[in-house]
Amino acid sequence: MLPSVALVGRPNVGKSTLFNALTRSRDALVHDEPGVTRDRHYGVCRPDGQRAFVVVDTGGIAGEDQGLAGATARQARAAAEEADLVLFVVDGREGVSALDEEILAWLRKSGRPMLLVVNKTDGLDSRAALAEFARFGVADAHAVSASHRQGIGSLLEEIQGRLPEEGAAEVLDEDPDRIRVAFVGRPNVGKSTLVNRILGEERMIASDVPGTTRDSIAVDLERDGRKYRLIDTAGLRRKSRVEAAVEKFSIIKTLQAIEECQVAVILLDASEGVTEQDASVLGAVLDAGRALVIAINKWDGLSSYQREQTEALLSRRLAFVPWAESVRISALHGSGLRELFRAIHRAHASATRTFSTAEVTRALEIAYESSPPPAVRGHAPKLRFAHPGGANPPTFVVHGSRLRTLPDSYTRYLENFFRKRFKLVGTPVRFVFKEGENPYRGRKNVLTERQQARRKRLIRHARRGR
């Protein structure tokens, strides 16, 4: 357990920039637009030769109690109440504001240990910047410039002197047995609501406003003796509709989360069926080669007739991923979660299964004998042997000759055969074909004198017989 430090302040004072400076990363989204950060974002600061501690980036407290601003403020207050030390971040260029005074009053009422951090002091007289905030009556104040890493060293020394020996914060571990699950989909399909329902707490901000989640937030969970890492991601929209720079960064974070996960759970809105954007999200998961589970959310709100129509629509629109399991759930009420986790386990087991060269080659021989590939220009491709080439997704390397002439239909036949033989569900299967080089390529057969004489006799004999 590590001690935790929460960054609290009004919007656009540089909390996320300070978070990246302390953690030496770029995990937090940084933009000039106020209100970019909304959910709590956890990271670890590991100073050289000093104790490590957890840093919690929070959204700006805007002084509102309703809507997204109110939900963001509640997340920030929850982080401050759990932290061992609070860094109250203010803007040294804009000076004191009434909102800063309101936040300071709340922090004093909470009784949490606090340090005042005056940010954005690059190019300014640090003593003058600190003097402007002297009215707060905070004895420990530090002038820093998070974007230029000025004053970070002295701030770390002060933090080290204030932190307890041990804290209650848990960090994301690197346990290889932990199943990494990413929840992806269009905006406003219920990803954050589903993660909150699984965790049993309001860890993510869930709202009816599309695009509420802007960053990828990872949370560790242990359920029924298994360990998971749940990753809530921002919604993916069509590229033509993405204009704001913040949303572009959110999309990059989502695509990175897809690459790093082992199982991707795509949420679909049962009331809307499968849209073109849903198909684009599916394409992103397939390009990454990740195991796939399709969760049909808001299923409880449909009538019997609507469910029949939705089932028919899903069977048509999802025909290109027949191997992916689909589960009917309700993120709001928690129905279908047991079936969802069972599907995640099956997909994960298939995606990470290990194979031996003998069983892979035997499967290839049976598939080849059952249905040989078609001949091209009088010559049929030869499939000689195969071996495993990797996991997540399962990859098989096939060696032979004339493999370039294999049609796509035969590759699909091999994929379906291997999937059925090894009972692989919820994961794509890839094949890599390698041809052996012809040892006689580029070599000219030079005849000996005796062979040349024999060739001439055969030619004369053939001419006489005409």
Summary of the structure (lengths in Angstrom):
residues: 466
radius of gyration: 30.6
end to end distance: 97.7
largest distance: 119.7
contacts: 1456
relative contact order: 0.08
helix: 39%
strand: 21%
